[in-house]
């Protein structure tokens, strides 16, 4: 069964739009109310472009930091192990430095993954929206461009 909907809407920022949705109900399992909610509550394209640029810059910085303290193994990073010498004191220093570097590497890699996920959401028109469909305020996204939740 073919269907279409025509909506005149105004979002919270006062922008008005007409949305025309045409689809085959048999071929598409579409939660129409969720789709319309996303269309109404999206951030403006210039804001998303600004945040995407900030995300790409942070991604580059994280990759540079990770490359300075770790090496890639497959799709993940592994902290570099320093070699200071062969005596017990040098070995103890190597282990202590490796533990610190490993902790830093894990933190940077987790942030890198969250940045990559945010870039994917920006490309799929889901950026700035929580999993339950709430709009994340611009102030929060400016503070943390990879945010996936709101703060109450």
Residue pairs with C-beta under 8 A, 6 or more apart in sequence:
1 24
1 25
1 26
2 22
2 23
2 24
2 25
3 22
3 23
3 24
3 25
4 20
4 21
4 22
4 23
5 19
5 20
5 21
5 32
6 18
6 19
6 20
6 21
7 18
7 19
7 20
7 21
7 36
8 16
8 17
8 18
9 16
9 17
9 18
9 19
9 36
9 39
9 40
10 16
10 17
11 17
11 40
11 41
11 42
12 41
12 135
13 44
15 44
17 39
19 36
19 39
21 32
21 35
21 36
23 30
34 133
37 133
38 125
38 126
38 129
38 133
41 129
41 133
41 135
42 48
42 125
42 128
42 129
42 135
43 51
43 127
43 128
43 135
43 138
43 141
47 128
47 138
48 122
48 127
48 128
51 118
51 122
51 127
51 128
51 141
51 142
51 145
52 119
52 122
52 127
54 145
55 115
55 118
55 119
55 122
55 145
55 146
56 119
58 111
58 115
58 145
59 112
59 115
59 116
59 119
62 108
62 111
62 112
62 115
63 112
65 108
66 77
66 105
66 108
66 109
66 112
69 79
69 80
69 101
69 104
69 105
69 108
70 77
70 78
70 79
70 80
70 101
70 105
70 109
71 77
71 78
71 80
72 78
76 109
77 105
77 108
77 109
78 105
79 98
79 101
79 102
79 104
79 105
80 101
81 94
81 98
82 94
82 97
82 98
82 101
83 94
84 90
84 91
84 93
84 94
85 91
111 146
114 146
114 148
115 145
115 146
117 146
117 148
118 127
118 145
118 146
118 148
121 127
121 128
121 129
128 135
128 136
128 138
128 141
129 135
129 136
130 136
130 148
130 149
130 150
131 148
134 150
136 147
136 148
136 149
136 150
137 150
140 147
140 150
140 151
141 147
